[in-house]
Amino acid sequence: MEARKYGRTYHFPFSPGTTSDDRIQHQYWMHVQQMKKIIHTEKLDGENNCLNQYGVFARSHATPTTSAWTNNIRQRWQSIKNDLGDIELFGENIYAIHSIEYKKIEHYFYVFAVRYLDTWLSWEEVQFYAAAFDFPTVPILEVVSDLKDEATFKNNVLTLTTKNSAFDSCDIVSKNSCTIEGVVSRNVDEFAVNALGVNVFKYVRKGHVKTDEHWTKNWQRAKLIYEY
């Protein structure tokens, strides 16, 4: 089996935190209307890691990652690698502090997607496999089934982005409480791997990144809730 990285998540057209290499799904509403339900989850400020039978991977799936901040999750992987089979767990690894510090985390790895061969599994199955391997999922903000009015949908997403994190988000520069990094919205049902761009969308706030390319040299471990 060839290791494949997580595809690029398209931004909502009203997401202000886009960069030059980001992609925008201008037809998002047409695709949303094809869904029975959509789930909004908190976009955590971490590293996208994949756990599969071959190792722990960061954005590139060319070779398993060996970074210092994945040491914790690589130890966990050792205990589950023989049970994964063709299941691949994707999650936010927040072991290292990036631009947001979380004051109320009990874990370092939060699952947001599960891939099985050529299928992204439903959210119900994401929760099942996360629990089976003793991982939490990313925080759920809302599940929406009334998908008839685009203005209401958009305003709902914008309202969610004004909230503080479920884990008490704090800006690493100002040290003040801050809003969540963003929102990830996905189809609750399963869908094909190559259909990611029409089933998952994100909103990222403007000016979110507070670290530069040298952050890896001076990174700090995030504290768990009991350490505060």
Contacts in CASP RR format, 6 or more apart in sequence:
PFRMAT RR
TARGET T0000
AUTHOR 0000-0000-0000
METHOD contacts of the structure
MODEL  1
MEARKYGRTYHFPFSPGTTSDDRIQHQYWMHVQQMKKIIHTEKLDGENNC
LNQYGVFARSHATPTTSAWTNNIRQRWQSIKNDLGDIELFGENIYAIHSI
EYKKIEHYFYVFAVRYLDTWLSWEEVQFYAAAFDFPTVPILEVVSDLKDE
ATFKNNVLTLTTKNSAFDSCDIVSKNSCTIEGVVSRNVDEFAVNALGVNV
FKYVRKGHVKTDEHWTKNWQRAKLIYEY
1 54 0 8 1.000
1 86 0 8 1.000
3 52 0 8 1.000
3 54 0 8 1.000
3 57 0 8 1.000
3 61 0 8 1.000
3 62 0 8 1.000
4 61 0 8 1.000
4 193 0 8 1.000
5 50 0 8 1.000
5 57 0 8 1.000
5 59 0 8 1.000
5 60 0 8 1.000
5 61 0 8 1.000
6 48 0 8 1.000
6 50 0 8 1.000
6 59 0 8 1.000
6 90 0 8 1.000
6 113 0 8 1.000
7 196 0 8 1.000
8 23 0 8 1.000
8 196 0 8 1.000
8 197 0 8 1.000
9 184 0 8 1.000
9 196 0 8 1.000
9 197 0 8 1.000
9 200 0 8 1.000
9 201 0 8 1.000
9 202 0 8 1.000
10 23 0 8 1.000
10 24 0 8 1.000
10 25 0 8 1.000
10 28 0 8 1.000
10 197 0 8 1.000
10 200 0 8 1.000
10 201 0 8 1.000
10 202 0 8 1.000
11 17 0 8 1.000
11 18 0 8 1.000
11 22 0 8 1.000
11 23 0 8 1.000
11 24 0 8 1.000
11 25 0 8 1.000
11 201 0 8 1.000
11 202 0 8 1.000
11 203 0 8 1.000
11 204 0 8 1.000
12 24 0 8 1.000
12 25 0 8 1.000
12 28 0 8 1.000
12 154 0 8 1.000
12 157 0 8 1.000
12 185 0 8 1.000
12 201 0 8 1.000
12 202 0 8 1.000
12 203 0 8 1.000
13 24 0 8 1.000
13 25 0 8 1.000
13 26 0 8 1.000
13 28 0 8 1.000
14 154 0 8 1.000
14 157 0 8 1.000
14 158 0 8 1.000
14 203 0 8 1.000
15 24 0 8 1.000
15 202 0 8 1.000
15 203 0 8 1.000
15 204 0 8 1.000
16 204 0 8 1.000
16 205 0 8 1.000
16 206 0 8 1.000
17 204 0 8 1.000
17 205 0 8 1.000
17 206 0 8 1.000
17 207 0 8 1.000
17 208 0 8 1.000
18 24 0 8 1.000
18 204 0 8 1.000
25 31 0 8 1.000
25 197 0 8 1.000
25 198 0 8 1.000
25 201 0 8 1.000
27 198 0 8 1.000
28 201 0 8 1.000
29 150 0 8 1.000
29 153 0 8 1.000
31 198 0 8 1.000
31 199 0 8 1.000
32 38 0 8 1.000
32 147 0 8 1.000
32 153 0 8 1.000
32 185 0 8 1.000
33 147 0 8 1.000
33 148 0 8 1.000
35 147 0 8 1.000
35 187 0 8 1.000
35 188 0 8 1.000
35 189 0 8 1.000
35 199 0 8 1.000
36 145 0 8 1.000
36 188 0 8 1.000
36 189 0 8 1.000
37 143 0 8 1.000
37 144 0 8 1.000
37 145 0 8 1.000
37 147 0 8 1.000
37 187 0 8 1.000
37 188 0 8 1.000
37 189 0 8 1.000
38 143 0 8 1.000
38 144 0 8 1.000
38 147 0 8 1.000
38 185 0 8 1.000
38 186 0 8 1.000
38 187 0 8 1.000
38 188 0 8 1.000
39 123 0 8 1.000
39 140 0 8 1.000
39 142 0 8 1.000
39 143 0 8 1.000
39 144 0 8 1.000
39 185 0 8 1.000
39 186 0 8 1.000
39 188 0 8 1.000
40 140 0 8 1.000
40 141 0 8 1.000
40 142 0 8 1.000
40 143 0 8 1.000
40 144 0 8 1.000
40 156 0 8 1.000
40 157 0 8 1.000
40 160 0 8 1.000
40 183 0 8 1.000
40 184 0 8 1.000
40 185 0 8 1.000
41 112 0 8 1.000
41 137 0 8 1.000
41 138 0 8 1.000
41 139 0 8 1.000
41 140 0 8 1.000
41 141 0 8 1.000
41 183 0 8 1.000
41 184 0 8 1.000
41 185 0 8 1.000
41 186 0 8 1.000
42 138 0 8 1.000
42 139 0 8 1.000
42 140 0 8 1.000
42 141 0 8 1.000
42 165 0 8 1.000
42 166 0 8 1.000
42 180 0 8 1.000
42 181 0 8 1.000
42 182 0 8 1.000
42 183 0 8 1.000
42 184 0 8 1.000
43 138 0 8 1.000
43 180 0 8 1.000
43 181 0 8 1.000
43 182 0 8 1.000
43 183 0 8 1.000
43 184 0 8 1.000
43 202 0 8 1.000
43 203 0 8 1.000
43 204 0 8 1.000
44 92 0 8 1.000
44 94 0 8 1.000
44 102 0 8 1.000
44 110 0 8 1.000
44 138 0 8 1.000
44 139 0 8 1.000
44 165 0 8 1.000
44 167 0 8 1.000
44 181 0 8 1.000
45 92 0 8 1.000
45 94 0 8 1.000
45 98 0 8 1.000
45 99 0 8 1.000
45 100 0 8 1.000
45 102 0 8 1.000
45 169 0 8 1.000
45 181 0 8 1.000
45 208 0 8 1.000
46 92 0 8 1.000
46 93 0 8 1.000
46 94 0 8 1.000
46 96 0 8 1.000
46 98 0 8 1.000
47 58 0 8 1.000
47 59 0 8 1.000
47 69 0 8 1.000
47 70 0 8 1.000
47 92 0 8 1.000
47 93 0 8 1.000
47 94 0 8 1.000
47 96 0 8 1.000
47 98 0 8 1.000
48 58 0 8 1.000
48 59 0 8 1.000
48 90 0 8 1.000
48 91 0 8 1.000
48 92 0 8 1.000
48 93 0 8 1.000
49 56 0 8 1.000
49 57 0 8 1.000
49 58 0 8 1.000
49 65 0 8 1.000
49 70 0 8 1.000
49 73 0 8 1.000
49 90 0 8 1.000
49 91 0 8 1.000
49 92 0 8 1.000
49 93 0 8 1.000
49 109 0 8 1.000
50 56 0 8 1.000
50 57 0 8 1.000
50 61 0 8 1.000
50 88 0 8 1.000
50 89 0 8 1.000
50 90 0 8 1.000
50 91 0 8 1.000
51 73 0 8 1.000
51 76 0 8 1.000
51 77 0 8 1.000
51 80 0 8 1.000
51 81 0 8 1.000
51 84 0 8 1.000
51 88 0 8 1.000
51 89 0 8 1.000
52 84 0 8 1.000
52 85 0 8 1.000
52 87 0 8 1.000
52 88 0 8 1.000
52 89 0 8 1.000
53 81 0 8 1.000
53 82 0 8 1.000
53 84 0 8 1.000
53 85 0 8 1.000
53 86 0 8 1.000
54 64 0 8 1.000
55 64 0 8 1.000
55 74 0 8 1.000
55 77 0 8 1.000
55 81 0 8 1.000
56 64 0 8 1.000
56 65 0 8 1.000
56 70 0 8 1.000
56 73 0 8 1.000
56 74 0 8 1.000
56 77 0 8 1.000
57 64 0 8 1.000
57 65 0 8 1.000
58 65 0 8 1.000
58 67 0 8 1.000
58 70 0 8 1.000
65 74 0 8 1.000
67 216 0 8 1.000
68 219 0 8 1.000
69 93 0 8 1.000
69 95 0 8 1.000
69 96 0 8 1.000
69 219 0 8 1.000
69 221 0 8 1.000
70 93 0 8 1.000
70 95 0 8 1.000
72 95 0 8 1.000
72 108 0 8 1.000
72 109 0 8 1.000
73 93 0 8 1.000
73 95 0 8 1.000
73 108 0 8 1.000
73 109 0 8 1.000
76 109 0 8 1.000
80 133 0 8 1.000
83 133 0 8 1.000
84 133 0 8 1.000
86 116 0 8 1.000
86 117 0 8 1.000
87 114 0 8 1.000
87 115 0 8 1.000
87 116 0 8 1.000
87 129 0 8 1.000
88 114 0 8 1.000
88 115 0 8 1.000
88 116 0 8 1.000
89 111 0 8 1.000
89 114 0 8 1.000
89 129 0 8 1.000
89 130 0 8 1.000
89 133 0 8 1.000
89 135 0 8 1.000
90 111 0 8 1.000
90 112 0 8 1.000
90 113 0 8 1.000
90 114 0 8 1.000
90 115 0 8 1.000
91 109 0 8 1.000
91 110 0 8 1.000
91 111 0 8 1.000
91 112 0 8 1.000
91 113 0 8 1.000
91 138 0 8 1.000
92 109 0 8 1.000
92 110 0 8 1.000
92 112 0 8 1.000
92 138 0 8 1.000
93 108 0 8 1.000
93 109 0 8 1.000
94 102 0 8 1.000
94 105 0 8 1.000
94 108 0 8 1.000
94 109 0 8 1.000
94 110 0 8 1.000
94 222 0 8 1.000
95 108 0 8 1.000
95 109 0 8 1.000
95 221 0 8 1.000
95 222 0 8 1.000
96 219 0 8 1.000
96 220 0 8 1.000
96 221 0 8 1.000
96 222 0 8 1.000
97 172 0 8 1.000
97 219 0 8 1.000
97 220 0 8 1.000
97 221 0 8 1.000
97 222 0 8 1.000
98 172 0 8 1.000
98 209 0 8 1.000
98 210 0 8 1.000
98 211 0 8 1.000
98 215 0 8 1.000
99 171 0 8 1.000
99 172 0 8 1.000
99 181 0 8 1.000
99 208 0 8 1.000
99 209 0 8 1.000
99 210 0 8 1.000
99 211 0 8 1.000
100 165 0 8 1.000
100 169 0 8 1.000
100 170 0 8 1.000
100 171 0 8 1.000
100 172 0 8 1.000
100 178 0 8 1.000
100 181 0 8 1.000
101 169 0 8 1.000
101 170 0 8 1.000
101 171 0 8 1.000
101 172 0 8 1.000
101 222 0 8 1.000
102 165 0 8 1.000
102 167 0 8 1.000
102 168 0 8 1.000
102 169 0 8 1.000
102 170 0 8 1.000
102 222 0 8 1.000
103 167 0 8 1.000
103 168 0 8 1.000
103 169 0 8 1.000
103 170 0 8 1.000
103 223 0 8 1.000
103 225 0 8 1.000
103 228 0 8 1.000
104 166 0 8 1.000
104 167 0 8 1.000
104 168 0 8 1.000
104 225 0 8 1.000
105 167 0 8 1.000
105 222 0 8 1.000
105 224 0 8 1.000
105 225 0 8 1.000
106 136 0 8 1.000
106 224 0 8 1.000
106 225 0 8 1.000
107 135 0 8 1.000
107 136 0 8 1.000
107 224 0 8 1.000
108 222 0 8 1.000
108 224 0 8 1.000
109 135 0 8 1.000
109 136 0 8 1.000
110 135 0 8 1.000
110 136 0 8 1.000
110 137 0 8 1.000
110 138 0 8 1.000
110 139 0 8 1.000
111 126 0 8 1.000
111 129 0 8 1.000
111 130 0 8 1.000
111 135 0 8 1.000
111 136 0 8 1.000
111 137 0 8 1.000
111 138 0 8 1.000
112 126 0 8 1.000
112 137 0 8 1.000
112 138 0 8 1.000
112 184 0 8 1.000
113 120 0 8 1.000
113 121 0 8 1.000
113 126 0 8 1.000
113 186 0 8 1.000
114 120 0 8 1.000
114 121 0 8 1.000
114 125 0 8 1.000
114 126 0 8 1.000
114 129 0 8 1.000
114 130 0 8 1.000
115 121 0 8 1.000
115 193 0 8 1.000
118 192 0 8 1.000
118 193 0 8 1.000
118 194 0 8 1.000
119 190 0 8 1.000
119 191 0 8 1.000
119 192 0 8 1.000
119 193 0 8 1.000
120 190 0 8 1.000
120 191 0 8 1.000
120 192 0 8 1.000
120 193 0 8 1.000
120 195 0 8 1.000
120 196 0 8 1.000
120 199 0 8 1.000
121 129 0 8 1.000
121 190 0 8 1.000
122 188 0 8 1.000
122 189 0 8 1.000
122 190 0 8 1.000
123 186 0 8 1.000
123 188 0 8 1.000
124 188 0 8 1.000
125 190 0 8 1.000
126 137 0 8 1.000
127 137 0 8 1.000
130 136 0 8 1.000
130 137 0 8 1.000
138 184 0 8 1.000
139 165 0 8 1.000
139 166 0 8 1.000
139 167 0 8 1.000
141 160 0 8 1.000
141 163 0 8 1.000
141 183 0 8 1.000
142 156 0 8 1.000
142 160 0 8 1.000
143 188 0 8 1.000
144 153 0 8 1.000
144 156 0 8 1.000
146 152 0 8 1.000
147 153 0 8 1.000
157 183 0 8 1.000
157 185 0 8 1.000
157 203 0 8 1.000
158 203 0 8 1.000
160 180 0 8 1.000
160 183 0 8 1.000
161 179 0 8 1.000
161 180 0 8 1.000
161 182 0 8 1.000
161 183 0 8 1.000
161 203 0 8 1.000
161 205 0 8 1.000
162 179 0 8 1.000
163 179 0 8 1.000
163 180 0 8 1.000
164 177 0 8 1.000
164 178 0 8 1.000
164 179 0 8 1.000
164 180 0 8 1.000
165 179 0 8 1.000
165 180 0 8 1.000
168 177 0 8 1.000
169 177 0 8 1.000
169 178 0 8 1.000
169 179 0 8 1.000
169 180 0 8 1.000
169 181 0 8 1.000
170 176 0 8 1.000
170 177 0 8 1.000
170 178 0 8 1.000
171 177 0 8 1.000
171 178 0 8 1.000
171 210 0 8 1.000
172 210 0 8 1.000
172 211 0 8 1.000
173 210 0 8 1.000
179 205 0 8 1.000
180 205 0 8 1.000
181 204 0 8 1.000
181 205 0 8 1.000
181 208 0 8 1.000
182 202 0 8 1.000
182 203 0 8 1.000
182 204 0 8 1.000
182 205 0 8 1.000
182 208 0 8 1.000
183 202 0 8 1.000
183 203 0 8 1.000
184 200 0 8 1.000
184 201 0 8 1.000
184 202 0 8 1.000
185 200 0 8 1.000
185 201 0 8 1.000
185 202 0 8 1.000
185 203 0 8 1.000
186 199 0 8 1.000
186 200 0 8 1.000
186 201 0 8 1.000
187 199 0 8 1.000
187 200 0 8 1.000
191 199 0 8 1.000
END
